[in-house]
């Protein structure tokens, strides 16, 4: 049967104000169809930037009383297989980074939350091994092309950006691949919160739980009104309160269509 050439569409990243680059044809075996790409970020809290005002750790625990969420137009169906490229991982966390990233994926796939809510999700986020290729994310927040493989790795990102995810999905709204790049130039990371944590230290697991929710199809909620949800746009230094999902985060996953009927 004759196959048609892959058509690639351009998607605009409204939240970050960045246009994503068109993707290239996927690897052999990927169904040839229209492919879209959108990039989304998590930002570092900056008291001098009004856009992220209120990004400090939430002072009131509304994680379970706030059911707010926002959705994009894609979802993970079945198993999301992802690879890890550890080149450039900060030495202080290099030995523990993969475990923290894996835990983040498990949290999203299983709907692990702070509220004791049964999730009923039907997805799996599976670590598929190490990979030499880099995530398809450029340092200027351009999604550089769809190679059909989901890779998480390290590299330079613009100031204020902790991590960035480029998600490729088809016309049916199903994720084909989703790459994540974590900053290794500007920010300092921890996997276990240091005693008397201070300064610009950020939690890798919280950051990657947020990014995996982007992969799952969730968009940002309001930084102030929804301060306890994992999908707030910014994360505060030393904050680990959003490692597990809030009620709104979980409601968003269910609304995306990844739960049992």
N, C-alpha and C positions, 0 to 999 in steps of 0.2 A: 504494500500500500504506500502510495506517495505521501511523504510528510511535508508539511508546510514549514517555512522558515519561522523561527521564533520572533515574535514581535515584542519589543521592549517599550514600556511606557515610562514616562517621567512622573515622579510624585514629588510634591512640595512639602517640606517639613515646616508646618505652620508654627508649632510650638517653639522650635529652635530658630526659626527665621532663616533656614538654610535650604537650598534646593538640592535634592539628592541627584546624583549622576545616574544616567541610564545604565542598566545592567547589561552585561554581555550574555550571549546564549549560555544556557546551563550545560553541565557536563553530559556526556552520552548516557542515555537511559532515562533522563529527566523528560517528562512529558512535554512536548513542544506546544506551547501555548503562550498567551499573553502574560508577561511577567511585570510586576510592579515592585518598586523599592521605596521604603521610607526609613529615614534615620531619626532616632530619638536619643535624648541625653538625660543624664542626671547631673545636677550642678552642685558646686560647693557653696555653702552658705557664705554670704558676704554682706556684712552689716552696712557697707557703704553703697550697696546696690539696691535701689528701691524695688527692683523686680523680684528680689528674693528676700525681701524683708519678712521677718517672722519665720525664717528657716531654722531657727534654733530648735533644740530638742523640745517637743511639746510639753507644756507645763500642766496641761489637763489631759487626763487619759480618756479620750473619746474613741479609742480604737474599736470598741464593741457597740457603741451607741450610734456611730456614724456609718451609714451604709452607702455613702456616696462613692460613685465611680464614673469613669469616662472611658469610652471604647473607641478603638480604631475599626478598621474594616477587615481584619484578618484574625485568624485563630490557629492554634496548634491542634492538629488532628492526629490522634494516636500517639506515636513516639517521636520526640524531637531528639535526634542523635547529634551530639556536639563533640568537637575535638578541642584540645588545648595545646597552644604553643607557648611554652614557658620562657622563650627567649626574651630577655629584658625584664623579667620579673625582679622587683626590688629584693636585694639579698636578704633583708631582714625578714621577709615573709615567703621567700621562694619555696621553702620546704613545706609550707602549709597552705599556700594559695590555692592549689588545686582542690584540696578538701573543702575549703570555704566556698569556692565557686560551685562545687558539686552540691554542697548543702543548700545553697541558694536555689539551684534548679529543683532539688527535691521538694523544697518548701512550696514552690509554685506548682509543680506537677501534682503534689498531694494536697494542696490547699491547706498547709499547716498554718494555724492561726493562733492569735492570742485570746480567742474568745471561746474556745472549746466547741466550735461549730463543726459538725460533720460535713465534709466537703462533697463527697460523691463524685469527684472528678475522675475523668477517664483518660487522662494523659500520663505520659511518662517522659522524663527528661533524662536521657541516657548518655553518660560519658562514654565516648567511643574510642578514646585513646589519644596519644600525642600526635601532633601534626607539624610538619615543617613549614607549610604555607602560612602566610600571615592573614589575619582577618581582613576582609574587604572593606576597610575603613581607612580613609586617608587622614592625615593630620589636620586638614582643613575642613573636616567633617563631611567629606564627599564619600558616598558609597561607590566604590570603584568597579564593581562588576559582580555578577553572580557566577560563581564557580560550582554551585550546587553542593557546597560543603559548608557546614556551620562551624566556625572557628572562633574561639575566645583567646585573646592574647593581649600583649602590652605594647604601648607606643606613646608618642607625643600627641597631645590634644591641646586645643586652645585653653587659655586661662579660664577658670571657673567651671570647666567641664571635667568631671570625675571619670566618666565613662560614656561611651556612645555605642549604640546598637543599630546596625543596618539590617532590616528585615525584608526579605524577598518573598513575595506571595503571588499566587495565581489569581485568575479572574473569579474563581470560586471563593476566594478569601482564605485559602489554605496556605500556611507557611511552607515554603520550599527550602529556605535556608535563612539563618539569622546569625550574623557575626557580631561580636562585641570586642571593642578595644578599650582597655583600661589605661588611664594615664600613668606613666612612669617617670615623668619629668618634674611636674610642679608639686604634686601632692605626696604625702607620706601615709602609708597604710599600716593597719594592724589586723591580725586575725583573732587575737585574744586581747581584750581591752586592757591596757596597762593600768596598774594602780596609779591613782592620782593623775589620770589622763588629762593632758592640757595641750594647747597649741593646735596646729593644723594637722591633726591625726585623724584619719578617716577609716571607718570600718569597711573592709572589703566585702564581707558577707551581706551587710545591709545594702551596699551599692549594687551588688550583683543580683540580689533578690529583686530590686527595682528594675534592673535591666532585663531580667528574665520575664518580668511582668510585661515589659514592652514587647518582648518576643511573643508573648501569649496574646497580645492584642489590646492591652490596656494603655490608656493615655493618662496624662497628668490630671490630678485634681487640684483644688485650690490650696495654696501653701498655708494660708491662715485658717480658713474655715474647716479644712480637713487635715489639720496638723498631725494627727496620729496615724494617718494612713501611709502605707509604704509608697504610694504613688504620688506623694507631694514632689514638686519639681526639684527641690534641693534637700541636701542632707547636711546636718551640722557636724562639726568635729566632735569626736569621742562619743557620738550617739549610736547606741546599739538597739534602741527601743523599737525600731521598725524591721528587725531581722525576720520576724514572723509577720504574717498578713494581718491586717485589720479587717473588720466586717465588710467595709466597702471594697477592699481589694478582692476578697473572696466572692462577694456578690458580682463583681465585674467578671471574674473568671467564669462564674456560672452563667452569666448573661451572654458571654461570648459563645456559649454552646458547647462547653467541654465537660458537662456533668451528665450523670445518668438521668434519664427521664423518669 
